[in-house]
Amino acid sequence: MSRREPSGIAGTETATGENGEVRTYDVAEILRRAGVDATRYSLTSGSHEGLCLLNEGRLWNVFLSERGSRHEVHSFEDEDSACVYFLKRIFEISSPG
């Protein structure tokens, strides 16, 4: 396994697959290690009140879910790009200040 830090996310070094891509299981581990409150995000449901990362067909979608509506939807064709974007956003919205 290779190791890398997702671009722009200081302190979140993770083990990644042979090709160095970040996967949803890496995201879960990074968030757990960083102590991010699990109520602020979901990797499995779009009806969660918080930031969501979902694989929907051929796209990976990252969005804020609030009262059943999706806001700030960003779609990606690959898991790695979606995961890196998700990590950047969750640390932005979870940071104090």
C-alpha positions as protocol buffer text, in pm:
chain_id: "A"
residue {
  index: 1
  type: MET
  ca { x: 0 y: 0 z: 0 }
}
residue {
  index: 2
  type: SER
  ca { x: 112 y: 351 z: -68 }
}
residue {
  index: 3
  type: ARG
  ca { x: 51 y: 643 z: 164 }
}
residue {
  index: 4
  type: ARG
  ca { x: -47 y: 995 z: 76 }
}
residue {
  index: 5
  type: GLU
  ca { x: -215 y: 1298 z: 222 }
}
residue {
  index: 6
  type: PRO
  ca { x: -523 y: 1405 z: 26 }
}
residue {
  index: 7
  type: SER
  ca { x: -433 y: 1734 z: -138 }
}
residue {
  index: 8
  type: GLY
  ca { x: -499 y: 2036 z: 82 }
}
residue {
  index: 9
  type: ILE
  ca { x: -603 y: 1841 z: 390 }
}
residue {
  index: 10
  type: ALA
  ca { x: -324 y: 1877 z: 643 }
}
residue {
  index: 11
  type: GLY
  ca { x: -294 y: 1606 z: 904 }
}
residue {
  index: 12
  type: THR
  ca { x: -513 y: 1351 z: 729 }
}
residue {
  index: 13
  type: GLU
  ca { x: -255 y: 1105 z: 599 }
}
residue {
  index: 14
  type: THR
  ca { x: -421 y: 775 z: 513 }
}
residue {
  index: 15
  type: ALA
  ca { x: -346 y: 433 z: 373 }
}
residue {
  index: 16
  type: THR
  ca { x: -482 y: 415 z: 21 }
}
residue {
  index: 17
  type: GLY
  ca { x: -511 y: 154 z: -252 }
}
residue {
  index: 18
  type: GLU
  ca { x: -225 y: 51 z: -476 }
}
residue {
  index: 19
  type: ASN
  ca { x: -302 y: 333 z: -718 }
}
residue {
  index: 20
  type: GLY
  ca { x: -302 y: 592 z: -436 }
}
residue {
  index: 21
  type: GLU
  ca { x: -671 y: 679 z: -460 }
}
residue {
  index: 22
  type: VAL
  ca { x: -884 y: 774 z: -161 }
}
residue {
  index: 23
  type: ARG
  ca { x: -1191 y: 553 z: -106 }
}
residue {
  index: 24
  type: THR
  ca { x: -1498 y: 594 z: 115 }
}
residue {
  index: 25
  type: TYR
  ca { x: -1354 y: 353 z: 371 }
}
residue {
  index: 26
  type: ASP
  ca { x: -1047 y: 581 z: 389 }
}
residue {
  index: 27
  type: VAL
  ca { x: -1279 y: 879 z: 445 }
}
residue {
  index: 28
  type: ALA
  ca { x: -1453 y: 701 z: 732 }
}
residue {
  index: 29
  type: GLU
  ca { x: -1118 y: 623 z: 897 }
}
residue {
  index: 30
  type: ILE
  ca { x: -983 y: 978 z: 848 }
}
residue {
  index: 31
  type: LEU
  ca { x: -1295 y: 1129 z: 1003 }
}
residue {
  index: 32
  type: ARG
  ca { x: -1285 y: 883 z: 1294 }
}
residue {
  index: 33
  type: ARG
  ca { x: -918 y: 960 z: 1366 }
}
residue {
  index: 34
  type: ALA
  ca { x: -979 y: 1335 z: 1339 }
}
residue {
  index: 35
  type: GLY
  ca { x: -1269 y: 1313 z: 1585 }
}
residue {
  index: 36
  type: VAL
  ca { x: -1523 y: 1465 z: 1346 }
}
residue {
  index: 37
  type: ASP
  ca { x: -1872 y: 1435 z: 1494 }
}
residue {
  index: 38
  type: ALA
  ca { x: -2051 y: 1159 z: 1301 }
}
residue {
  index: 39
  type: THR
  ca { x: -2377 y: 1353 z: 1318 }
}
residue {
  index: 40
  type: ARG
  ca { x: -2226 y: 1613 z: 1079 }
}
residue {
  index: 41
  type: TYR
  ca { x: -2198 y: 1379 z: 780 }
}
residue {
  index: 42
  type: SER
  ca { x: -2318 y: 1062 z: 607 }
}
residue {
  index: 43
  type: LEU
  ca { x: -2148 y: 819 z: 373 }
}
residue {
  index: 44
  type: THR
  ca { x: -2460 y: 604 z: 334 }
}
residue {
  index: 45
  type: SER
  ca { x: -2772 y: 823 z: 322 }
}
residue {
  index: 46
  type: GLY
  ca { x: -2886 y: 1136 z: 143 }
}
residue {
  index: 47
  type: SER
  ca { x: -3153 y: 1210 z: 401 }
}
residue {
  index: 48
  type: HIS
  ca { x: -2900 y: 1292 z: 672 }
}
residue {
  index: 49
  type: GLU
  ca { x: -2888 y: 1650 z: 799 }
}
residue {
  index: 50
  type: GLY
  ca { x: -2530 y: 1733 z: 710 }
}
residue {
  index: 51
  type: LEU
  ca { x: -2268 y: 1674 z: 443 }
}
residue {
  index: 52
  type: CYS
  ca { x: -2329 y: 1361 z: 235 }
}
residue {
  index: 53
  type: LEU
  ca { x: -2109 y: 1152 z: 6 }
}
residue {
  index: 54
  type: LEU
  ca { x: -2306 y: 906 z: -204 }
}
residue {
  index: 55
  type: ASN
  ca { x: -2246 y: 681 z: -501 }
}
residue {
  index: 56
  type: GLU
  ca { x: -2552 y: 716 z: -722 }
}
residue {
  index: 57
  type: GLY
  ca { x: -2525 y: 515 z: -1039 }
}
residue {
  index: 58
  type: ARG
  ca { x: -2225 y: 631 z: -1238 }
}
residue {
  index: 59
  type: LEU
  ca { x: -2170 y: 946 z: -1029 }
}
residue {
  index: 60
  type: TRP
  ca { x: -2040 y: 1025 z: -686 }
}
residue {
  index: 61
  type: ASN
  ca { x: -2234 y: 1315 z: -532 }
}
residue {
  index: 62
  type: VAL
  ca { x: -2129 y: 1540 z: -245 }
}
residue {
  index: 63
  type: PHE
  ca { x: -2392 y: 1773 z: -104 }
}
residue {
  index: 64
  type: LEU
  ca { x: -2535 y: 1937 z: 205 }
}
residue {
  index: 65
  type: SER
  ca { x: -2865 y: 1782 z: 306 }
}
residue {
  index: 66
  type: GLU
  ca { x: -3110 y: 1996 z: 499 }
}
residue {
  index: 67
  type: ARG
  ca { x: -3476 y: 1921 z: 564 }
}
residue {
  index: 68
  type: GLY
  ca { x: -3482 y: 1667 z: 282 }
}
residue {
  index: 69
  type: SER
  ca { x: -3333 y: 1903 z: 22 }
}
residue {
  index: 70
  type: ARG
  ca { x: -2991 y: 1889 z: -141 }
}
residue {
  index: 71
  type: HIS
  ca { x: -2778 y: 2201 z: -149 }
}
residue {
  index: 72
  type: GLU
  ca { x: -2436 y: 2272 z: -300 }
}
residue {
  index: 73
  type: VAL
  ca { x: -2441 y: 1951 z: -506 }
}
residue {
  index: 74
  type: HIS
  ca { x: -2108 y: 1857 z: -665 }
}
residue {
  index: 75
  type: SER
  ca { x: -2091 y: 1549 z: -887 }
}
residue {
  index: 76
  type: PHE
  ca { x: -1781 y: 1347 z: -972 }
}
residue {
  index: 77
  type: GLU
  ca { x: -1715 y: 1062 z: -1212 }
}
residue {
  index: 78
  type: ASP
  ca { x: -1468 y: 893 z: -980 }
}
residue {
  index: 79
  type: GLU
  ca { x: -1463 y: 801 z: -612 }
}
residue {
  index: 80
  type: ASP
  ca { x: -1121 y: 953 z: -542 }
}
residue {
  index: 81
  type: SER
  ca { x: -1219 y: 1305 z: -657 }
}
residue {
  index: 82
  type: ALA
  ca { x: -1545 y: 1289 z: -463 }
}
residue {
  index: 83
  type: CYS
  ca { x: -1371 y: 1170 z: -147 }
}
residue {
  index: 84
  type: VAL
  ca { x: -1101 y: 1438 z: -159 }
}
residue {
  index: 85
  type: TYR
  ca { x: -1363 y: 1710 z: -216 }
}
residue {
  index: 86
  type: PHE
  ca { x: -1580 y: 1569 z: 65 }
}
residue {
  index: 87
  type: LEU
  ca { x: -1287 y: 1575 z: 308 }
}
residue {
  index: 88
  type: LYS
  ca { x: -1203 y: 1936 z: 219 }
}
residue {
  index: 89
  type: ARG
  ca { x: -1568 y: 2041 z: 273 }
}
residue {
  index: 90
  type: ILE
  ca { x: -1622 y: 1850 z: 599 }
}
residue {
  index: 91
  type: PHE
  ca { x: -1309 y: 2002 z: 752 }
}
residue {
  index: 92
  type: GLU
  ca { x: -1415 y: 2349 z: 633 }
}
residue {
  index: 93
  type: ILE
  ca { x: -1761 y: 2324 z: 787 }
}
residue {
  index: 94
  type: SER
  ca { x: -1640 y: 2142 z: 1100 }
}
residue {
  index: 95
  type: SER
  ca { x: -1357 y: 2384 z: 1182 }
}
residue {
  index: 96
  type: PRO
  ca { x: -1419 y: 2628 z: 1462 }
}
residue {
  index: 97
  type: GLY
  ca { x: -1423 y: 2992 z: 1364 }
}
